[in-house]
Amino acid sequence: MRRFMLASFVVLAVGCGGAAPIELHERLDVDDLPPVDVHVRVQPEHRRDADRYLHAAVVTLRTCEEWLGPFPHPSLTVIDPGRQASTTSAGDAVVLERTPWWSSPHALTAEMVTARGVSRRYWSDLFQAGARPPPFVDALAEYTARRAVVSVFGELNNPPGYAFLEARYFGGLVPRFVRVRRLPETDGASNALLALGTLERWLSRPVFDQAVPEFVRSSRGAAPTLDDFERVAANVSGQNLSWFFDQTLRSTAAIDYGIARLTSERQPDSSYLTTIVARRYGDGVFTGTSVPRFGSFESGRGMTLRMTFADGAPISDRWDGRDRDKTFSYRSPAAAVSAEIDPDHLVLLDRHRTNNSRTLVSHGAAAATRWAGRWMIWMQDLVLTYASLV
């Protein structure tokens, strides 16, 4: 039986290798913009995912056109290279990155590589031909691709959703997706992408959505620079953003804020004295303004601190984030329960979010139950894997 299954698998693999690619087509019409014919050529090994490649290409191109303007060509061809073919450009076609033969639909592997390829082509065609775009433009292309995939992700999962990590068994053949919340990466490309996400949250989505198209219009056909992007973002938002660009896109400094200490002690008059020490662990600062301090007075409201008390009353405070430590003291009729810095997760560049909060209430029982559940699922997967090999 095992020999028959192995032989069938080999025949199937060889047969797929000699079959003709699957070609799909769809015309994209966006409002009053010229139509674009989208062609997708998918290898036989990805036959079952062909519709996903086409859907991702159309959704990404629609996102680009609705946000940034028309695609400069009447057609777009996207090619899935397969496992053995080259991933270099084939004329005007977009050749995607290689993807595994078998992937989980929830991991959106096909959608992500397609969105990334289409977005990069769109952004590269906006500016001076033949010029390599600067890193922040690559980050804008990646940001656009992920924005397009969000809508596809929402079709398969309930919002707000999670990130999905695709783990693999049996030498990378069998996929298994896991819900995760990934920590920020530390390489330059990831930092630039997180900086754009932070800028979007700082300015608000509507303002950011006006700034990027204006940057595209002002730089179309030229070689874009980071100074151009900063100038446009500042003009659209009405803010001096030099503090942001200097600390994020022009710097490799690590931004990391957290809660170093939280105490809440009962006083003789039955009130509670709560002391919170917020700390800047990294060498980068997130001030919220380019205006320097005036004497001992802070300038900037970049960081938000939120406290919760036993009676349910929350308190929020602000900090310019310049000092290494900042102490906050409060008197209240109820004891403090928790404190958190950046509670709205505005600063996506924060290197370690695990130090952003502290609590005075133990959650040991809930944590033990959660870890016990994870261990039982792991044991179940282990037994099932063993049974499949016996």
N, C-alpha and C positions, 0 to 999 in steps of 0.2 A: 504494500500500500504506500509506504513511504517512498519507494523507488518510483512508483507511478506518479505521485504528487511532484517529486523532484523533476521527473522527465517532462511532465506537463508544464511546469514552471519554465523550464529551459526552452521548450518549444514556443511557449507564449512570448517569452522575451525575444527569441530570435525572430518570431513572426512580426512582433511590433517593430523590431529594428528595421525590417524591410518594407513595411507598409508606408503608404504615402501620407504626408502631413494632412491634418484636418484644417480646412480654411473656412473661416466665418467672416461675415460682413454685416455692418450696421451703419446707417447714416445718422449722423448727429446734427440736429437742428436746434439751435439755441436762440430764441427770440428773433432779432433782426440780423443776426450774424450769418455770414456765408456758411452753408452746410459743409460738413467734413465727413468723408467716407472713411470709416475705420475698418481696417482689415486685420485679422489675427490669424496667424499660421501656427498651429500647435502640433507638436510631435505626437505620434500614436501612443506613446507611453503615458501621455497626459490626456488621452481622449476623453475620459470621464470629467475632466476639469476644463474642457474647452470653453464652455459657456461662461465659466468664472473668469477666464482670461479676457474674453470679449467684454463682459459686463464691467470688469475693473477698468479696462481701457476707456470705455465710454464714460463711466462715472468720473474718472480722473480728468479727462479732457473737458467734460462739462463743467467740473469744478474750476478748472483753469480759465475757461472762457467766461463763465458767469462772474468770476472774481477779477480777472486781470485783462480780459479782452480777447479778440479773435485769434485763433490759431492761424499762423501765416501761410499755411499750405492747404490745398483742397482735399488732401487725403493723408492718412496716417497708417503705416503698416507696422505691426508688432509681431515679432518672431520669437517663438519659444525654441531655444537652440537644442534642447535635448541634452543627453549626458555626454556625447562625444563631440558635438559640433563646437565651433569657435564662438566665443561671446563678443567678438569684435564687431564693429559696425558694418552693416551690409548696405552700402549706398545710403539712401534716405530712410531705410527701415530702422526701427528700434529693436535691437537684439537684447533680450532680457538676460538676467543672470540665470544660471542653472538652478533648477529646483529638484528635490528628490522625486523619485518615481511615485512614491506613496506619501501623501501628507494629509493631515487632519483638516477638514474644512474649517473648523473653529480657529485654527492657527493662522488662516488667511495668508498662507505662503504664496499661492498663485496671485492673489490680489495685491499683496505688498510689492512683489517684484515687478508686476505690471504697472502699478501706480508709480513706482519709483522710476522706471524706465520712461514712461510717458511724461512725467513731470520734469525730468531732467532734459528731455528733448524740447519741451515747451520753453523752459527757462533759457536753454542754450540758444534757441532761435530768437530770443528777444533782444539780445545785445550784439555787440560787434562780432561779426563772423570771424572764426579762426582764433579768437582770443579765449584763453582759458579763464572761466569765471572765478572770481575770488572765493575763498572758503565760505564767506557768509552767504553768497548766492547759492552755493551747493546746499547750505543749510536751509535756505528758503525753498529750494526744490524739494528737499526731504520733508520740510514742514508741510508743503502743499500736498505731497503724496500721502502723508499721514492724515491730513484733513479729509482727503477723498476717501480713504479707507475707513474712516470713522463711520461714514454713512452706511458702508457695506457691513461693517461690524454690527451696527445697530439692527440690521435686518436679521441677524442670526442670534443676537443676544439681547437680553433686557438691559436698558440703560441703568446706571452709568457704565456698567460693564467692567471688565478687567483686562489686563494684558494677558496674553496666552504664550506660554513657553512650550515649545514642542520638544519633548524628550524622545529619545529613540532607543529601541531594543534591537537585539539580534544584528549587531554590526551596523546599525544605522538604518535598517530596512523598515522596521515596524514603528510608526509614530505613536506617541501618547502625549496629549496636550494637558497642561497643568495651568490652573489659574494662579497668576502671580502678580505682585506689584513690584516692578523692577526698580532698583536703586539707580541713581544717575551714573552714567558712565563718566570716565575721567579723560577720554581722548578729546582732541580738539574739535572734531566734527560733532561729537555728541554735546560738548559744551556749547557750541554755537547754536545747535538746535534747541537746547534747553534755554539758552539766552533769549531766543526768539519767542519761545513759549512764555517766559517770564515777562518779556516786553508786552506781549499781547495781554496778559493779565493785569499788568500795571496800567496800561493805557485804556483798557477795556476792548472787547472784541470789535465793536463798531468803529472805534478810532483806528485800531490796527488794520482793519479791513479797508479803510480809506487810505492809510499811509502806504501800504504795499502797492496798490494799483497806481498811485501817484508817482511812486518811485519808478515803476515800470514805464510809465508814460514819459517821465523826464529823462530816463536813461536809455530808452529804446534806440538801438543802432549804435550805441557807444560802449565804452568799456566802463562798467559800473565800479564804484569804489564804496568803501564803508563810510567815508565822509559824506558821499551823496545820500546814502541811506539815512544817516543820522540827521542831515539837514532837512530831508523831506519829512521824517518822523517828527522832528521838532516843530516844523512849520504847521503840519496837520494837527498835532496835539496841542500846540501852544505852550509847550514846556521846553525848558533847557534840559536836554537829555545827555549832556556830556558826562555827567556822573555815572550814568548807566553804561554807556558804550566804553568808557575808560576802564570800568571795573569788570566788564563781562567780555565783550567782543575784541577788545584790545589788550586784554590781560589774561594771564594764566593763573591768577590768584584764586585760591579756593575760598568760596563763600560757605560758611558753616556757622550757624547760630544755634543755641540751645539753652536749656534751663539747667543751671549748675546746682541750684539749691532751692528748696521750698520748705518753709516751716510755718506752722500756725499754732501759736501758744495762747492758752487761756490767761487772761489778766485778772487782777484782783477785783475789778469792777464787772466781771463776768463777760467782758468783751474779748475779742480775739485779735492778737497782733500777728499779721501775716507778713512774712518777709520772703521776697523772691529775688534771686540773683540770676539775671540773664547774662549769658556770656557769648562773646564772639570767639569761636574756636579757630576759625580760619584767618588767613591774612587778607582776604578780600572784605570789602565793606559794601553794604547796601543802604545808602543814606536816604534816598528819595529826593535829593536836591543837590545842586551844584553850589549853593550858597554856603560859605564857611560859617563856623560858629562865631557868635558875638560874645566874647568873654566866656563866662560859664554857661551861657544859654545855648541849648541845643538848637540845631538847625536841620530840619528834615524829619520826616515821619515814615521812614522806609520800613521799619519793623513794627509789627503789632503783637502785643502781649494780651492774652485773654485768661482771666482767672474765673473759676467756678467755686461757689461756696455751698455749704451744706443746705442752706435754705433755698437753693436754686438761683440765687441772684448772680448773674455774670457781670464782670467788670472788664473793660478793655482799656488798654493804655498804649501809647506810642513811644518809639525810641528811634533816634537817628542812627544807631548801630555803629558809631565811631569808636567808643571806648571798648576796652577789652571786657570790662564788667559793668553792669548797670544794676543797682539795687532799687527795688520797688517795695514800699512798706504801706500797709493798709490796716485800718481798724474796722472791725465789722462785728455784728451781733452773732454771726455764725462762723464756724471754722472753715478754712479753705479746704477744698477737695482736690483740685488740680490746677495746674498752670501750663500754658502752652504758648510758644512763640511761633509766629506765622501760622495761626490756626486755619486760615483760608487757603494755605498752600500756594501762596502767590509766588514765592521765590522757588521756582523749580530747580534752580542751580544749587540749592542747599545740599551740601555734600552728604550729610548724615542726618536723616530725618528722625532716627531713633532717639536722638538726644533733645528733640524739640519739646518734649513734654515730661512732666513729672506728676505723680499722683500720691496722695496720702491714704488712699483707700486700697486695700489689698484685693487683687483679682486672681489669687492663687487657684481657687477652685475652678474658675472658668478656664484658666490656662491649662490646668491639669486635664480637664475634660477634653479640651481641644487637641492636646498632644496625644491623649489616649486614642481619640478617634482617628487621628492621622496614622498612628502606629498600627491600628487594626486594619485600615485600608491598605497600608504598605504590606502587612502580612497576607492579606487577601490576594493582592497582586502577585506576591511571591509564590503562594501556593498555586494560583492559576497558571503562572508561567512554568512552574515545575511540572504540573499535571500535563501541560501541552507537550512536554519533552519526553515524558515517560512512555 
